Amino acid sequence: MTRYESTVRSLFDLAEIEINGPSPWDIQVHDDRFYQRVLAHAVLGFGESYMDGWWDCDQLDTLTCRIRRAGLEEKVQPWKLLIPVAT
């Protein structure tokens, strides 16, 4: 597992979302470039990687609610993640 993947997994854990997990709101990643893109471009990278087919989810509405409730959009800011990923 790369540092990018580990960091993204830790962030989604805050919202009780599991990467490639069994729940319908869990993200199913199809392209490992997803992790770096999310960290580099935050919300925009998350959305663009979905449009590019890098991940999908059976219940996007529930996924979105969990992300919003956990405040992940404020936590995923590329400059804040620079040091943890680089070390």
Secondary structure as GFF3:
##gff-version 3
##sequence-region A 1 87
A	DSSP	alpha_helix	3	13	.	.	.	ID=ss1
A	DSSP	beta_strand	28	29	.	.	.	ID=ss2
A	DSSP	alpha_helix	33	51	.	.	.	ID=ss3
A	DSSP	beta_strand	55	56	.	.	.	ID=ss4
A	DSSP	alpha_helix	60	70	.	.	.	ID=ss5
A	DSSP	alpha_helix	72	75	.	.	.	ID=ss6
A	DSSP	alpha_helix	78	86	.	.	.	ID=ss7
###
